[in-house]
Amino acid sequence: MRFWQDLMIFAGIYALVFTWIWRRIHRRRPSGSSHDA
């Protein structure tokens, strides 16, 4: 089925975007005293 192939690809892209946003949100909080991007 082609539907499952497209779904897996979409899920992979969505996971990458979610991880990128998650890292950006957590980057705002100063962890310790070092915040070099």
Biopython code that builds the backbone (N, CA, C, O; Angstrom):
import numpy as np
from Bio.PDB.StructureBuilder import StructureBuilder

atoms = [
    (1, "MET", "N", (0.838, -1.215, 0.000)),
    (1, "MET", "CA", (0.000, 0.000, 0.000)),
    (1, "MET", "C", (0.868, 1.258, 0.000)),
    (1, "MET", "O", (1.806, 1.375, 0.788)),
    (2, "ARG", "N", (0.552, 2.175, -0.872)),
    (2, "ARG", "CA", (1.326, 3.409, -0.983)),
    (2, "ARG", "C", (1.009, 4.353, 0.174)),
    (2, "ARG", "O", (1.834, 5.184, 0.555)),
    (3, "PHE", "N", (-0.213, 4.213, 0.736)),
    (3, "PHE", "CA", (-0.630, 5.106, 1.818)),
    (3, "PHE", "C", (0.320, 4.995, 3.011)),
    (3, "PHE", "O", (0.673, 6.004, 3.621)),
    (4, "TRP", "N", (0.735, 3.769, 3.345)),
    (4, "TRP", "CA", (1.603, 3.575, 4.499)),
    (4, "TRP", "C", (2.982, 4.162, 4.240)),
    (4, "TRP", "O", (3.632, 4.667, 5.155)),
    (5, "GLN", "N", (3.428, 4.092, 2.978)),
    (5, "GLN", "CA", (4.740, 4.680, 2.656)),
    (5, "GLN", "C", (4.704, 6.187, 2.875)),
    (5, "GLN", "O", (5.606, 6.749, 3.496)),
    (6, "ASP", "N", (3.682, 6.829, 2.376)),
    (6, "ASP", "CA", (3.559, 8.283, 2.547)),
    (6, "ASP", "C", (3.408, 8.627, 4.026)),
    (6, "ASP", "O", (3.948, 9.629, 4.494)),
    (7, "LEU", "N", (2.670, 7.790, 4.760)),
    (7, "LEU", "CA", (2.455, 8.061, 6.179)),
    (7, "LEU", "C", (3.768, 7.982, 6.951)),
    (7, "LEU", "O", (4.015, 8.803, 7.834)),
    (8, "MET", "N", (4.607, 7.009, 6.629)),
    (8, "MET", "CA", (5.892, 6.864, 7.316)),
    (8, "MET", "C", (6.802, 8.042, 7.010)),
    (8, "MET", "O", (7.486, 8.550, 7.899)),
    (9, "ILE", "N", (6.812, 8.483, 5.745)),
    (9, "ILE", "CA", (7.645, 9.624, 5.355)),
    (9, "ILE", "C", (7.164, 10.884, 6.079)),
    (9, "ILE", "O", (7.973, 11.659, 6.588)),
    (10, "PHE", "N", (5.855, 11.081, 6.121)),
    (10, "PHE", "CA", (5.285, 12.249, 6.782)),
    (10, "PHE", "C", (5.592, 12.211, 8.278)),
    (10, "PHE", "O", (5.889, 13.238, 8.888)),
    (11, "ALA", "N", (5.516, 11.012, 8.860)),
    (11, "ALA", "CA", (5.795, 10.871, 10.291)),
    (11, "ALA", "C", (7.262, 11.200, 10.575)),
    (11, "ALA", "O", (7.571, 11.801, 11.604)),
    (12, "GLY", "N", (8.155, 10.816, 9.681)),
    (12, "GLY", "CA", (9.575, 11.094, 9.865)),
    (12, "GLY", "C", (9.842, 12.589, 9.814)),
    (12, "GLY", "O", (10.589, 13.118, 10.637)),
    (13, "ILE", "N", (9.234, 13.275, 8.847)),
    (13, "ILE", "CA", (9.428, 14.719, 8.719)),
    (13, "ILE", "C", (8.829, 15.429, 9.937)),
    (13, "ILE", "O", (9.420, 16.370, 10.467)),
    (14, "TYR", "N", (7.657, 14.974, 10.373)),
    (14, "TYR", "CA", (7.004, 15.587, 11.522)),
    (14, "TYR", "C", (7.848, 15.401, 12.774)),
    (14, "TYR", "O", (7.922, 16.295, 13.617)),
    (15, "ALA", "N", (8.488, 14.234, 12.898)),
    (15, "ALA", "CA", (9.337, 13.964, 14.063)),
    (15, "ALA", "C", (10.540, 14.901, 14.063)),
    (15, "ALA", "O", (10.936, 15.406, 15.114)),
    (16, "LEU", "N", (11.123, 15.134, 12.885)),
    (16, "LEU", "CA", (12.280, 16.032, 12.801)),
    (16, "LEU", "C", (11.886, 17.450, 13.181)),
    (16, "LEU", "O", (12.606, 18.117, 13.923)),
    (17, "VAL", "N", (10.753, 17.914, 12.680)),
    (17, "VAL", "CA", (10.286, 19.274, 12.985)),
    (17, "VAL", "C", (9.981, 19.402, 14.475)),
    (17, "VAL", "O", (10.318, 20.405, 15.104)),
    (18, "PHE", "N", (9.334, 18.368, 15.034)),
    (18, "PHE", "CA", (8.988, 18.401, 16.455)),
    (18, "PHE", "C", (10.242, 18.460, 17.320)),
    (18, "PHE", "O", (10.296, 19.191, 18.310)),
    (19, "THR", "N", (11.259, 17.671, 16.928)),
    (19, "THR", "CA", (12.518, 17.659, 17.686)),
    (19, "THR", "C", (13.189, 19.024, 17.605)),
    (19, "THR", "O", (13.740, 19.506, 18.595)),
    (20, "TRP", "N", (13.144, 19.661, 16.408)),
    (20, "TRP", "CA", (13.778, 20.970, 16.231)),
    (20, "TRP", "C", (13.091, 22.016, 17.109)),
    (20, "TRP", "O", (13.754, 22.819, 17.766)),
    (21, "ILE", "N", (11.759, 21.998, 17.113)),
    (21, "ILE", "CA", (11.006, 22.946, 17.932)),
    (21, "ILE", "C", (11.257, 22.676, 19.410)),
    (21, "ILE", "O", (11.398, 23.608, 20.201)),
    (22, "TRP", "N", (11.314, 21.379, 19.787)),
    (22, "TRP", "CA", (11.539, 21.014, 21.191)),
    (22, "TRP", "C", (12.883, 21.550, 21.667)),
    (22, "TRP", "O", (12.994, 22.069, 22.778)),
    (23, "ARG", "N", (13.909, 21.421, 20.818)),
    (23, "ARG", "CA", (15.236, 21.908, 21.178)),
    (23, "ARG", "C", (15.243, 23.434, 21.289)),
    (23, "ARG", "O", (15.917, 23.991, 22.156)),
    (24, "ARG", "N", (14.498, 24.107, 20.417)),
    (24, "ARG", "CA", (14.454, 25.577, 20.473)),
    (24, "ARG", "C", (13.770, 26.044, 21.749)),
    (24, "ARG", "O", (14.198, 27.023, 22.360)),
    (25, "ILE", "N", (12.709, 25.351, 22.154)),
    (25, "ILE", "CA", (11.987, 25.739, 23.367)),
    (25, "ILE", "C", (12.880, 25.545, 24.585)),
    (25, "ILE", "O", (12.913, 26.393, 25.478)),
    (26, "HIS", "N", (13.596, 24.441, 24.621)),
    (26, "HIS", "CA", (14.445, 24.160, 25.780)),
    (26, "HIS", "C", (15.722, 25.000, 25.756)),
    (26, "HIS", "O", (16.395, 25.151, 26.775)),
    (27, "ARG", "N", (16.046, 25.540, 24.587)),
    (27, "ARG", "CA", (17.254, 26.363, 24.499)),
    (27, "ARG", "C", (17.023, 27.730, 25.135)),
    (27, "ARG", "O", (17.979, 28.395, 25.534)),
    (28, "ARG", "N", (15.770, 28.154, 25.233)),
    (28, "ARG", "CA", (15.477, 29.453, 25.820)),
    (28, "ARG", "C", (15.832, 29.449, 27.298)),
    (28, "ARG", "O", (16.294, 30.461, 27.824)),
    (29, "ARG", "N", (15.624, 28.328, 27.972)),
    (29, "ARG", "CA", (15.928, 28.269, 29.401)),
    (29, "ARG", "C", (17.437, 28.189, 29.609)),
    (29, "ARG", "O", (18.089, 27.335, 29.009)),
    (30, "PRO", "N", (18.000, 29.046, 30.432)),
    (30, "PRO", "CA", (19.441, 29.011, 30.705)),
    (30, "PRO", "C", (19.803, 27.803, 31.555)),
    (30, "PRO", "O", (19.533, 27.783, 32.756)),
    (31, "SER", "N", (20.411, 26.800, 30.940)),
    (31, "SER", "CA", (20.799, 25.608, 31.686)),
    (31, "SER", "C", (22.157, 25.847, 32.323)),
    (31, "SER", "O", (23.169, 25.919, 31.625)),
    (32, "GLY", "N", (22.185, 25.969, 33.638)),
    (32, "GLY", "CA", (23.445, 26.242, 34.326)),
    (32, "GLY", "C", (23.893, 27.668, 34.046)),
    (32, "GLY", "O", (23.119, 28.611, 34.208)),
    (33, "SER", "N", (25.152, 27.824, 33.624)),
    (33, "SER", "CA", (25.671, 29.164, 33.334)),
    (33, "SER", "C", (26.237, 29.219, 31.924)),
    (33, "SER", "O", (26.809, 30.230, 31.515)),
    (34, "SER", "N", (26.074, 28.116, 31.172)),
    (34, "SER", "CA", (26.609, 28.096, 29.800)),
    (34, "SER", "C", (25.458, 28.020, 28.819)),
    (34, "SER", "O", (24.646, 27.096, 28.873)),
    (35, "HIS", "N", (25.386, 28.999, 27.912)),
    (35, "HIS", "CA", (24.336, 28.959, 26.896)),
    (35, "HIS", "C", (24.939, 29.416, 25.571)),
    (35, "HIS", "O", (24.717, 30.537, 25.114)),
    (36, "ASP", "N", (25.710, 28.508, 24.972)),
    (36, "ASP", "CA", (26.364, 28.841, 23.706)),
    (36, "ASP", "C", (25.584, 28.208, 22.560)),
    (36, "ASP", "O", (26.049, 27.266, 21.918)),
    (37, "ALA", "N", (24.352, 28.758, 22.307)),
    (37, "ALA", "CA", (23.497, 28.255, 21.234)),
    (37, "ALA", "C", (23.358, 26.748, 21.370)),
    (37, "ALA", "O", (22.675, 26.116, 20.563)),
]
sb = StructureBuilder()
sb.init_structure("model")
sb.init_model(0)
sb.init_chain("A")
sb.init_seg("    ")
for serial, (resi, resn, name, xyz) in enumerate(atoms, 1):
    if name == "N":
        sb.init_residue(resn, " ", resi, " ")
    sb.init_atom(name, np.array(xyz, "f"), 0.0, 1.0, " ", f" {name:<3s}", serial, name[0])
structure = sb.get_structure()
